[in-house]
Amino acid sequence: MKFNPSLLLFLSFACWIYPLKAGFAAGQRPLVTESAVTLPAGTLEIELGVDFLRNQSFPFPTSATRFNRDLWEIPVIGLHLGVDKRTEVQFDYELLYLNEPNPGVGKKFGSGDLKVFTKIQILEDTDSHPAVGLRFGTKLPNADDTARLGTNETDFLSSLLVTKFYQGVTFHANTGLGILGNPFHAAQQDDVLLLGFASILPVTPTLHFIMEIAGQTLSSKRNNVTSMRLGLQYQTGEVQWDLGGSVRLTNQAADWEVLGGLTWRIRLWGR
């Protein structure tokens, strides 16, 4: 399925000229692109969700290893904590249900990978410059590679984060480096460029529309995974609900994806 990225440029332009004022501080879901703004100190965000990916390639695909793989992430769990004014720690994990017509694979259910990240905010958003931050961390090898649920490799990822607020509209941009371990060749890796561009548009004081292009590129091992995502965020009290979908922009990404969930923000300490 092909999508013309010029539509995203048009929608982004529409966001710039749409002067609504945001009614709540939007969380991350269903975006992949990260905000440069960290959570307030003592604030915990709990994320719960479900994600379905149609025809998701296994990393480092070849003609012998590429099969039509339908993947459920159920549930997706995230714990994000603001530890001080400019530092946030993130823990993300999922359980996986895989349906792959590969001899010896078939239908599998098991652990996904635990992802551990630290985000540091360097600059706040002002009239003269956007908010700037850094995010770095690892994907741990928790998923079973023999069941094709993961690579059983430790990946390292780091990104420069930029966020700008303009007349109630939020813009995020990320770029960075991913170092992916190769499960098929010892002591071999794939260095990829991480990219993300997203806009969050307030439609009403409690409803946001989101759009995004995000993924990884410049892979030397066929790990170019980039998609376009559209979605909604809806705020009810302390809980933000989300719903989204994506289509692939590169061959290694899932043909399409649907996801939904919630984010619950809790104040543990501080004012």
C-alpha positions in Angstrom: 0.0 0.0 0.0 1.5 3.3 -1.1 0.9 6.7 0.4 1.8 10.1 -0.9 3.8 11.9 1.8 2.7 15.3 0.3 -0.5 14.8 2.2 1.4 14.9 5.5 3.1 18.1 4.5 -0.3 19.6 3.7 -1.8 18.5 7.0 1.3 19.9 8.9 0.8 23.2 7.1 -2.8 23.2 8.2 -1.7 22.6 11.8 0.5 25.7 11.6 -2.4 28.0 10.7 -5.0 26.4 13.0 -4.9 28.6 16.1 -6.7 26.3 18.7 -5.4 26.3 22.2 -4.5 22.9 23.7 -6.8 21.7 26.5 -4.4 19.1 28.0 -0.8 17.9 28.0 -0.9 15.1 25.4 1.0 11.9 26.2 3.1 9.9 23.7 0.6 7.3 22.6 -0.1 6.5 19.8 3.1 8.3 18.6 6.5 6.7 18.1 8.2 10.1 17.9 9.3 11.3 21.3 8.7 14.7 22.9 11.8 16.6 24.1 9.9 17.6 27.2 10.3 15.3 30.2 7.6 14.4 32.7 7.5 16.6 35.8 9.5 15.3 38.8 7.5 12.7 40.7 5.0 12.0 37.9 4.4 8.5 36.7 2.8 7.6 33.4 1.3 4.2 33.0 0.6 3.1 29.4 -1.5 0.1 28.4 -2.3 -0.8 24.8 -2.9 -3.4 22.1 -1.2 -3.3 18.7 -1.8 -5.4 15.6 0.7 -5.4 12.7 -0.1 -7.0 9.4 2.8 -8.7 7.5 5.5 -7.4 9.8 9.0 -8.4 8.5 11.4 -10.2 10.9 14.6 -8.1 11.3 17.5 -8.7 8.8 15.1 -10.3 6.2 16.2 -12.4 3.3 14.3 -14.3 0.6 14.7 -17.4 2.8 13.5 -15.8 6.0 10.7 -13.4 4.8 7.3 -14.7 5.5 3.9 -13.1 6.0 3.9 -12.5 9.7 0.9 -11.2 11.6 1.9 -9.9 15.0 -0.2 -9.0 18.1 1.4 -7.0 20.9 -1.0 -7.7 23.7 -0.6 -6.0 26.0 1.8 -3.2 25.5 3.0 -1.8 28.8 4.9 1.4 29.5 6.1 2.9 32.8 7.6 6.4 32.4 8.8 8.4 35.5 10.0 11.9 35.9 12.8 11.6 38.4 13.8 15.3 38.5 13.1 18.5 36.6 14.9 17.4 33.5 15.3 13.6 33.6 12.8 10.9 32.8 13.3 7.1 32.8 11.2 4.8 30.6 10.5 1.1 30.7 8.5 -0.5 27.8 7.5 -4.1 27.4 5.0 -6.2 25.5 3.7 -9.8 25.2 3.6 -11.1 21.7 1.3 -13.4 19.7 2.7 -14.4 16.3 1.1 -16.1 13.4 3.7 -16.9 10.8 3.3 -19.7 8.1 7.0 -20.7 8.5 7.7 -24.4 9.1 8.5 -24.8 12.7 7.0 -21.4 13.7 3.2 -21.2 13.1 1.4 -19.6 16.1 3.5 -18.6 19.0 2.9 -16.6 22.2 5.6 -15.3 24.4 7.6 -12.5 25.9 8.7 -9.5 23.8 11.7 -7.3 24.6 12.2 -5.0 27.5 13.3 -1.5 26.4 15.0 0.8 29.0 15.6 4.5 28.1 16.7 7.7 29.8 15.5 11.0 28.5 17.2 14.3 29.4 15.7 17.7 28.6 18.5 20.2 27.7 16.4 23.3 26.7 12.9 24.5 27.4 10.7 25.8 24.6 10.8 29.6 24.3 10.1 32.3 21.7 13.7 32.1 20.5 14.2 28.3 20.4 12.4 25.0 20.7 12.7 22.5 23.5 15.7 20.1 23.0 16.5 16.8 24.6 18.4 13.6 24.3 17.1 10.0 24.6 19.3 6.9 24.8 18.8 3.3 25.9 18.8 -0.3 25.0 16.5 -3.1 23.8 17.2 -6.1 25.9 17.2 -9.7 24.5 14.2 -11.0 26.3 12.2 -12.3 23.3 12.8 -15.9 22.0 14.6 -15.9 18.7 13.9 -19.6 18.0 10.2 -18.8 18.1 10.9 -15.7 15.9 9.5 -13.4 18.5 12.7 -11.3 18.7 16.4 -11.3 17.7 17.9 -12.3 21.1 20.2 -9.3 20.6 20.9 -6.2 22.6 20.3 -3.1 20.5 21.5 0.5 21.4 19.5 3.5 20.3 20.0 7.2 20.8 18.2 10.3 19.5 18.2 14.1 19.5 14.7 15.3 20.3 13.2 18.7 19.3 9.7 19.9 20.3 8.0 23.2 19.5 4.6 24.5 20.7 2.9 27.0 18.4 -0.7 28.3 19.1 -1.7 25.1 20.8 -0.2 22.8 18.1 2.7 20.6 19.1 5.5 19.6 16.7 8.1 16.9 17.4 11.2 15.9 15.4 13.7 13.1 16.3 16.9 12.0 14.7 19.5 9.6 15.9 21.4 6.3 15.6 20.4 2.7 16.1 22.9 -0.1 16.4 21.1 -3.4 15.8 22.6 -6.8 16.6 22.4 -9.4 13.8 20.9 -12.7 15.0 22.1 -14.6 12.0 25.9 -13.6 12.0 28.0 -13.3 15.2 29.8 -10.0 15.8 27.8 -8.3 13.1 25.5 -5.3 13.4 23.4 -2.9 11.4 23.7 0.9 11.9 20.6 2.7 11.0 19.4 6.3 11.0 16.4 6.9 13.3 13.9 9.6 12.1 10.6 10.9 13.4 8.3 13.8 12.5 5.0 14.3 14.3 2.3 16.9 14.8 -0.4 17.0 17.5 -3.4 19.2 16.6 -6.1 20.1 19.2 -9.5 19.6 17.7 -11.4 20.4 20.9 -10.2 21.0 24.5 -10.3 17.2 25.1 -9.6 15.7 21.6 -6.3 15.8 19.7 -5.6 14.6 16.1 -2.0 13.3 15.5 0.0 12.6 12.4 3.5 11.2 12.0 6.2 9.7 9.8 8.7 7.7 11.7 11.0 4.7 11.5 14.6 3.9 10.5 16.5 4.2 7.3 20.0 3.9 5.7 20.2 0.3 6.6 22.8 -2.0 5.0 20.9 -5.1 6.1 17.3 -4.5 4.8 16.1 -3.0 8.0 14.5 0.1 6.5 11.2 0.3 8.5 9.3 3.5 8.1 5.5 4.1 8.3 3.0 6.9 8.3 0.6 7.1 11.3 -2.6 8.9 12.0 -4.5 8.8 15.2 -6.6 10.4 18.0 -6.1 11.2 21.6 -9.0 11.8 23.9 -8.7 13.0 27.5 -11.1 12.0 30.3 -9.9 13.1 33.8 -6.4 11.7 34.4 -6.7 9.2 31.6 -5.9 9.8 28.0 -7.3 7.3 25.5 -5.8 6.8 22.1 -6.5 5.1 18.7 -4.3 5.0 15.7 -3.3 3.3 12.5 -0.4 3.3 10.1 0.6 2.3 6.5 4.1 1.3 5.4 6.3 3.6 3.4 9.1 1.1 3.1 9.0 -2.6 2.2 10.3 -3.9 5.6 7.6 -2.1 7.6 4.2 -3.8 8.3 1.7 -3.4 5.5 -0.6 -1.7 8.0 -1.1 -1.4 11.7 -3.9 -0.6 14.1 -3.5 0.2 17.8 -5.3 1.6 20.8 -4.8 2.1 24.5 -4.7 4.5 27.4 -2.2 6.6 29.4 -2.8 7.2 33.1 -0.8 10.0 34.8 -0.2 9.7 38.5 1.5 12.2 40.8 3.8 10.3 43.2 5.5 13.2 44.9 6.1 16.9 44.5 3.6 19.6 43.7 
